[in-house]
Amino acid sequence: MEITFAELLSDYCLEARPSQTVLIEAQTPALPLIQALVPALLERGAYPLVLLEYPEQGRHFYEKAGAWLEQVPPIRRQMVEAANASLRVYSEENPLSLSGIDPARIAKHRKAWRELSEIRLGKRWALTLYPTPGYAQQAGMATGDFRAFVQRALFLDKPDPVAAWRELATFQAALIERLRKVREIRLEAKGTDLRLNVEGRTWVNSDGKRNMPSGEVFTGPWETSAGGEVTFNLPAVVAGQRVEGVYLRFQQGQVVEARAERGEEYLHSMLETDPGAKFLGELGIGTNFGIDRPTGIVLFDEKIGGSVHLALGNSYPETGGTNNSAVHWDLVLDLRAGGRIWADGEVLQENGQFVGI
């Protein structure tokens, strides 16, 4: 798996070229992938700059960082600025390692270090996950089963993974063509009736070149358009915090009521990060039917074919969205058990199945 995975990341996601410097950020459990990725990049003439963290390093940082919590080390900024491309590999030994850390500290740090994210987004970047036993446990799966699940999600089980991603990109292009002239999207499910204005906004074909796995089309809804309520039925682990049963009510685009069955303190902390955190920065529709079950890992769950997700906070500029925030938090609604996406009064998706595409 690791060799094929490394080739997919090098050739398809990063499109590595001679003389490029590629910054790779990961934790030590991803070493088997890194050991395949470094020679793959070198063979393509790129220089891999590997930044490895040990398990629990993030927790130690939040506990002991002091002033560094809100101050970007110059050497860290220089590394990100000097790199032509970057790859972040989620590879935590324990996805809940930040449990117990004050959510306000996490929010404060994200806000202060946001400039690094902005630098990365201005260049070629990719994000992926390496299957560790910790993620398998979080997903409620045996390690071997989770590893096979990740292979399917990344299309690494296909004879030609790149061809499979291009095939999905073609389907998503047809979906975007239908959405391009849509003015209003309505989400309808249990505890959910939400309307969003997307008129004139750009839909992006997310085909695995940034997120791996991917499989979604997304846009930035008009910032003051969200009206109604939404209940997200999939849990997520974010920054070591497990959050479940999030309910949000919107008026004129802004969250006016928020609660969660679990992790409510974290939810409110994120909403108070800055003014933009209470508005939506993204609406995404999942199309990856290789991801056939929720895992609690947002990178996978938001791509589930038959799901929809909304992100609180920062917009992606390429969509035309203008919301500005240190937060970008994706929350997922699985529609396969009952729900609809309406596009200007016509059913676009029902019970997780696309209609007329």
Secondary structure as UniProt FT lines:
FT   HELIX           2..7
FT   HELIX           8..13
FT   TURN            18..19
FT   STRAND          21..27
FT   HELIX           28..30
FT   HELIX           31..43
FT   TURN            44..45
FT   STRAND          47..53
FT   TURN            55..56
FT   HELIX           57..64
FT   HELIX           66..70
FT   HELIX           74..82
FT   STRAND          85..90
FT   TURN            95..100
FT   HELIX           103..112
FT   HELIX           114..121
FT   STRAND          124..129
FT   HELIX           133..139
FT   HELIX           143..153
FT   TURN            154..157
FT   HELIX           161..179
FT   TURN            180..181
FT   STRAND          184..189
FT   TURN            190..191
FT   STRAND          192..197
FT   TURN            199..200
FT   STRAND          204..206
FT   STRAND          211..212
FT   STRAND          216..219
FT   TURN            223..225
FT   STRAND          227..231
FT   STRAND          236..238
FT   TURN            239..240
FT   STRAND          241..244
FT   STRAND          247..251
FT   TURN            252..253
FT   STRAND          254..259
FT   HELIX           264..271
FT   HELIX           275..278
FT   STRAND          279..286
FT   TURN            289..290
FT   HELIX           298..301
FT   TURN            302..303
FT   TURN            305..306
FT   STRAND          307..313
FT   HELIX           317..319
FT   STRAND          328..334
FT   TURN            336..337
FT   STRAND          339..343
FT   TURN            344..345
FT   STRAND          346..350
FT   TURN            351..352
FT   STRAND          353..354
//
